[in-house]
Amino acid sequence: MQRPHHVIVTTFWSYKDALIQNCTLPYLKIMHQYLPVGSKIFLLTTEKPHFSIDKQERSVIRHYLSQWNIVHRSFPYYPYGWRSFLNWMRIVFRLLLDAWLYRVKYIHTFCPPAGISAYLLSVLSGATLVLDCYEPHAEASVENQDWQRNSFRFRLLFWLEKLQSRRARYVLSNTAGMKEYARQKYGVEFPHFCVRPNCTNLEQFSEKNIKKPELLAKYGFENKIVAVYAGKFGGIYLKKEFFDLLKVAHQYWGEQFRVLILTPHPKQEVEQMAAESALDSRIITSLFAPPQLVPDLMGLGDFGITPVKPVPTKRYCSPVKDGEYWALGLPVIIPQGIGEDAEIIARYHIGAVLAELSPAAYKQAIAQIDRLLQGDRAALRKKIRQIAYQYRGFHIAEKAYAQVYQQHPSNDNLP
């Protein structure tokens, strides 16, 4: 019988964050099925105050995760500064203790910022480093005007990204293009590289969630054309341009048009952003929705919007929401150059790709969506849902994780 292969998983997120619930835990469950019997997965999360976990919740979480032999290691979150540095030193020491006690075989990290601790743990413990959700973060922060290229933060993170890339034995990236990016930027040729986009649970997002009558009545969406967006504004996401697009859509469809925004931003903030684009906020319904309600609410839409800023590094991303929109059969409006999704949408005619951020481009996109919605809606939904399976089905992730963790004698000798 093969001995257990224990894994430490590092993240930069809080347990209740959607990035853990939707973009981490599903993959740990897949990982578990390929690890030898008895293998433990130690999951690191850093808890922000608004995601705090009380004693009772902690017990429930511990019991839930135990089904997949996942051990939760949570620590408080501190923003950049000396307290953050000391906190991460404590985190690394605690996880290093796990690595030594359990003879951990793999350090698996989600996204480069969390990879900093993973790199240290891999070096100090000798465990194999696995990079997941691999995409640029240092250059993205410059492109989004959060950092300056000559800043200490940029230079430090870019250097650390290079170190991670050079040490990693296995890399799971959202897009195939990251292989060439790493070669050009970091001078790295990976020994084992595979593509693993952000996948979607096609049972959780399905036909049963579409246009529920009681919710249509509740929000006043009956006989309306509803645009839906789930996410934030600012940072890597467009803000003014998003509401300018909605303004054009309102002019095109008139009173038949409504907007549903699922966001953590307060309603007053959303209304202020709408006012800056001279958009009547009365057509907007904005609310914060817990994850379990998102499929039904998103299913009220007729089309989705993915307002990711079209900066160069975003050609390597994989927007989670696109998979969810597609699983619900919704056509999508997206800027050009966003991951591989913009190309997929254009190739299969399942939405509209913005060649530029301008009123003329917005009007052209809205007209294209209108033509799609006037056709056979059932056939359109079926077509788009097939795209969701092809490009976002969890079978893709299962294949990728099997290449890293599957139990077979040659697992440790993969090229």
N, C-alpha and C positions, 0 to 999 in steps of 0.2 A: 504493500500500500504506500502510495506517495505521501511524503511528509507535507504538512501544511506550508503554504507560501503566504505569510502574513504581509499585509500591505498598509502603508501609511498614506492617506489621501489628504493633501493640503488644499485649502481654499482660502479666499480672502473675504468670505461672505458670512452672514448670520444665518442660523439654522432656519428661521422662519422666512427668510428672503426667498423670493421666487427663483432666484438663481441656484439655490440649494434644492428647493422642492422640485423644480422642473428641469434644471440643467445639470444636476449632480446626482441626486438619489436614484433616478431611473438607471443611470449608468453603473452605479455601484451595485445595483441589483443584478445587472447583466454580468458585471465583473465576478460577483459571488458565484454564479452558476458555472463559471469556467475555472475557478480556483479549486485546489484539492480540498477534500473534506477536512473540516476543522480549521480552515484558514480564517483569520480575523482581518477585518478592515477597520483601521483606526481613522476616523473622520475628524479633521480639524475644522472648527468654525470659530469666528470671532464675532461676539455678540454686541451689536450696537444697542444703545439704550431703548430705542423704540421697538426693538425686537426682543426685549428681555424675556427670559424664561423663568417662571417661578418653579418652586420645588415640585408641585404636583405635575406640571407640564413636563418637567425633566424626567420624572418617573415614567410617564406615558411614552415619551420619546425613546427612552432607554429600552422599554419593552417592545415598542414597534420596531426599532432598528435591530433588535436581537434576532428577528426572524431571518436576517441575512448575515448574521454574525458581525454586524457593524457596531463598533464601540465609539461612542461620541466623546470627543475631546473638545470641550468648549472653553474659550477664554474671553475676557472682556476686550472690547475694541477701543483703541485710542487713535486719534488722528496723528498725522505726522508730528514728530517732536521727540524729545528725550524719553517721555513716558511710553511712546510707541516702541522706541528702540529697546527699552528695558523689557517691555511686555513680550516682544518677539524673541528676545534672548531667553526669557523664561519658557516660551512656547517651544523653541528649538531644544532646550535642555530636557523638557518633559517628554517630547516626542522621541528624542534621542534615547532616553531611558527605555521607552517602549521598543525602539529598534534593537537595543542591546538585549533586553530581557526576552523578547520574542523572536530574536534572530530574523527580523523583518527582511524580506527579499526584495520588495519593490517600494519605491517612493513615487507616488502617482500624484501629479499636481494639475489643477484646473486653472489655466490662464497664467501668463508670465509673472504678474505681481505676486501671486502665491508661490510661484516657482522659486523665489528667492530663498525661502525657508526650505523648500524641497531640495534645492541644490546643496545647501549646507548639510542637511540631513544625509543626502546621498554620499557626499564627500566624507563625512565623519563616520558614517556607518558602513560604507562600502556597498550599500544597496543599489540596485538598478534604478535609474531615473527614467520615468515615463512622463512625457509632456502631453497634456490633453488640452483641447480648445486652444491650440497653438496659433497665435496671431500677433501682429505687432501692437505694442502698447506705448512704448516710448515715443515713436514717431507719430502715432495716432494722437497723443496728447499735445504734440506740437501743432499738428494739422488742425486740431480743434481749438487752438489758441489758449489752451490751459497752461502750457509751459513754453518757455523760450528754448530754442535749440542749443543755445550756449549755457543753459541753466545747469546747476549741479544735479537736480532731480533727473533731467533728461539724460545727461551723460552717465549717471549712476545706473539708471534702469536699463539703458541701452547696453551698457557693459555687462550687466547681470543677465540680460536676455542672451547675449553672446555666450556667456559662461554656461548657462543652462543648455543652450543649443548644442554646444560642443560636448557636453557631458552626456546628454540624453542618448539612450540606446533605442528607445521607441518614441515615435512622435505621431500623435493623432491630431490632425489639423482639420479645420472647417472647410478648407478649399485646397485644391491641388496646387494652386499658385504659390502657396507658402514654401514649397520646396525650393523653388527658384529664388524667392525672396531671401530665404536663409542662406542660400549659396552666395548671392550677391552682397548681402548686408553683413553676414556673420562669417562668411568663408567656410560654411559647413556643408558637408555631404552626409546625410543621415544614413545610418546602417539599416534602419527599418522605418519607413514612412507610409502612413495610410490616411485616407480622407474619411473623416467622421463628422458630418454636418450636425447641427442641432436638430435632433429628431423629434417627432410628435407622436403622441399616443392617439392612434386613429380610432380607438374605441372611446376615448374620453372626449374627443372632438369628432362628432359624426353627424349623420342625418337627423338623429333624434334631438339634436340641439338647435335645429333650424326653425326660426320664426315661431316660437311658442306663443299661442294666442293670448294667454294671460299676461305675458310680458309685453307683447305688442300693445295691448290695451293699457297696461300700467304706465308705459312711457310715451304713449301717444304716437306710436309708430305705425299704426294701421294704415295701409295704402300709401305708405311713404317710401321714398328711396333713402336708405340709411347708410351713411358712411361710418365705419367703425375704426377706431384706433385704440390699442392697448399699450400704454407705455408712458414715458416721460418726455419732457421738453428740455432743450438745452443740452450742453455737453456734446455727445455724439449724435444728438437728434436735432433736426430742424425745429424752429419755433415760429418765427414770423412767416416764413415761407409756407409752413403747414396751414396757417390760418388764411393766408392769401389764396391758397388752393381752394379752401372751403368757401371763401368769398366768391370765387369764380363758379364753383359748383352751385352755390345758392342763386347766383344770377342766371345760371343755365336752367335749373329745375324749378326755381321759384319756391312756392310754399309746399311743394311736394317733397322738398329736400330736408333731411334731418341728420344730425351728427350725434354719435355716441362715443364718448371718450372715457376709457377705463384707465384711471391714472391716480397716483398718490398726491398730485397737486391739488390744493384746495380749490373749491369751486370759484371763489372770488379771483384767484390767480388766473384760472382759465378764462374767466369773463374779461379780465384785464387784457390778456393776450389777444382775445377775439376783438376787443375794442380797438386795439392798435392796428388791426387790419380792416376796421370799419365793418366788421361782421356782426350781425344781430345775434347776440348770445342766446336769445330765446329759442333758437333752433338747435341749441347744444344741450345735451344731457351729459354731465360729467359726474363721475362717482368713482370711489375706490371700491373695488370688488375683491373679496377673498378668492383664492385660486379655484375653489370648488364651484363658484358661480360664473367664472369667466366663460366657459364653453357656451352656456345658455345665453349669456348677454352678448357675446361676440356673434352668436348665431342669429341675432336680430338684424345684423348688417346685410347689405346687398353687395358691398365691396369693402375691401380693407385698404388702409394706407400704411406704408412703411416709410416714415420720414427720417431715414438715416442720412446724415450729411454725406454727400458724395465726394469725400476726400480720398486721396490715392490709397491709403491703407485699408479702406473699407471694401476694396475688391477681395479682401481675404476673410471677410466676416460671413456669418450665417445667421441672419435674423431669426430668432425663435418665432416671432409672430407670423412670419410668412408661412411656416409649416402649419401653424394653427389656422390661419386664414384658408389655406389650401385644403386642409382636412375638412373644413366646413363648406368647401366648394365655392369660396369667394374669390372673384377676380381682385387683383391688387394693383394699386398705383405705387410706383417705386422710382426713385432717381436712378439714372444710369450709373453703372459701375459698382453696384452694391453686391458684393459677393458674386456667386454664380446665379443668384436669383433673378437679377434683371435680365440676364441672357435667357434664362428659362422662360420667363414671362413673355419675352418678345418672340422666342422660337415657337412656343405653343399657343400664342395669341390668347393668353389667359389674364389679361390686364393691360396696363399702359405703363410704358417706361418714359420718364421725363428726360428728354435730351438736354434740357436746361431748366433752371428755376426762374421762370418768367410767366406772366399772365397768358401769353400766347401758347406756351407749352402746357399750362394748366388747362386751358380751354380745349386744346387738342386731346389731352388725356381724358377729360370728362366726356367729351363726345365719343371717344373710343369705348369707355365704360358703358355709356348709354346704348351704343350699338350692341354690345354683348348682352346687356340686360333685356333688350327688346327681343332677343332670340329665344330659343328653347332653353328655359332656365334649368329644367331637370337635366337635360343633356350637358349643359355647361357645368353644373355642379358635379356630375359624374366624371366628366373629363378632368376637372381640376382636382378632384379627390384622387384620381388615378395618378396624377402628377405628385400629389402629396405622398402617396405610397412609394412611388418610384424614387423620389429625391429626399424624402424625410422619414420614411418608414424605419422602425427600430431594428429591422433585419439588417440594415446597413451598420448600425452600431454593434450589433451582435457579431457580425463578421469581423469587424475591426478589433473588438476586444478578444475574440477567439484567437486572433493572430498573436496577441501578447500573452494571454493567460491560459489558453486551453491546455488541458492535461495531456501531453504526449511527450515522449522521450526527447524529441528534438527541440522542445520549447526553449531550452537554454542555449541553443546553437543556431537560432534563426539568423539569417544574414542581415 
